[in-house]
Amino acid sequence: MQNRDVLVRRMTRRLLLGAAGMGGLALLPAPARAEETVDLRVPGGPSTRPITTAYAQKGRMILQRTSPPWLETPFEVFDKGVFTPNHQHYVSWHWANFPSEIDVDKFRLTVRGHVNQTLSLSTKDILHGLPRVELAAVSQCAGNSRIYMQPRVPGAQWANGSMSNALWTGVRLKDVLDRAGVKPGALQVRFGGLDEPVVSDAPKFMKSLAIDHARDGEVMIAFGMNGEQLQLLNGFPLKLIVPGWCAVYWIKMLNDIEVLDQPDTNYWTVTGYRVPDTPHNTVNPGRTGFKLVPVTRNFPRSFITNIRSGDMVPVGTPAPARGIAFGGDCGVARVDLSIDSGKSWHPTQLGKDEGEYGFRQWQTQFTLPSRGEHTLMIRCTNTNGEAQPDFPVWNPAGYMRNTIESSHVVAA
Amino acid sequence: MLRTLLPASTILCAILLPLTGHAARLDELKSLNLELPSSDMTFPDGAGADAMNGNCLACHSADHMLNQPTLPRKVWEEVVDKMINAYKAPITPQDAATVVDYLARTKGTM
């Protein structure tokens, strides 16, 4: 731990100051070396991460990995509204080779494969040649909240901030495919971006969707987030938006669309991002022999954003609780709060519906009846009638956790 | 005159404002040329640190590993196996054993 802290500090200083004079800096007294960190409050650690402001176009972000960047949205951002500001929209890349310079005049999106005509579309073709659509949707990494899995599992140690909601502006994937003319017998559509593996024979990051899903009129190619062009680290200039599905499908810097008449056999489609084929994708730790299936849709989740574990709450007095919820692959039907560890549940008031795939705010008042420790719990039920589970979701890769969240507070 | 002008200007604003808002800003994309941080952080000294630095840092910075929890040796073996077989990290069998030893020693359970 000590070594790690010194190293992180050194690294962050280098990011800020350049590589010069490291020997001197390392000897500075502790107060001069102090930097902002965040405690992710995970048993077993490591729990502390630096807050970074070193990334282009980004504000304060939790530094999970420098390169390729894993930047987590600080949780307090979710208390401010349902749309995550672009400068705090989380960032996750698989491969370190992606451009930081993009000339929009030279950029082309290719549509090829099992189509009548191959297309090479400029950003102008996309912005001005096709009907424009807007849609609010949560981008959530399949590994969001992995750090809270017990027993712990390897992978990006995300707390609850590898999720962000934006109003996406773009064009329908269906309209682009129709322009190319999908031939009969098409099975899947595969998507790739400008990112490339560092090791040449490593699998390029690509994902595929079934042809009917790709043509459902909701999957879109976005060029805007919250009214601005996409941020570089979120996939400038074009990003695939798959509403209601895990962000692994939301290919960034999208430049290649290939219609396939054979099943996609690439690593990321057939081997990566696998979960047990069990209810809630959960298994008992140590169990083996279960079938694996790809992660696909999101599941319902909800969070209290104005109260943290350890907070003091006045006893016998109404107190406000609020937060966000999302239904997963459909809207939010209801969000219920429990103040007695899940024994009884009380409905909350839902905020404005900005779209079924986005965050929805909820709020209520609650009164803790007695002094001492209490456990608040929050539960989303989506419009398909699916509620968050009250048991711990666990699988070896740490995907798709959507267990009911608890906050332990003290009434005084 | 003022009476008729005010509503008219209000209507004009109502029509023009949306056009000067989001939609107008997204009429074209502007090229980007940005600088992103890189890391020259290395792994903490100790037996196997050279193998870690030589085999892991080409694809990801050291904080990837330093932020991992402690895990059983068997899980570290699986992680290194995935790096080699799935992600094609060119790690020799000898270095792979050294890397697993380093991970199990610095991030191991039991």
Interface residues (C-beta under 8 A of the other chain):
Chain A: N3 R4 L7 V8 R10 M11 R14 L15 A19 V42 G44 G45 P46 R49 T52 A54 Y55 A56 Q57 L63 Q64 R65 T66 S67 P68 P69 W70 W95 A96 S100 E101 I102 D103 V104 D105 T123 K124 L127 H128 R132 I147 R152 V153 P154 Q157 T169 P197 V198 V199 D201 A202 P203 F223 G224 G227 E228 Q229 L232 L233 F236 P237 Y267 T271 G272
Chain B: G21 H22 A23 R25 L26 D27 E28 L29 K30 S31 L32 N33 L34 E35 L36 P37 S38 S39 D40 M41 T42 P44 D45 A58 C59 H60 S61 A62 D63 H64 L66 N67 Q68 P69 T70 L71 V75 W76 V79 A86 Y87 K88 A89 P90
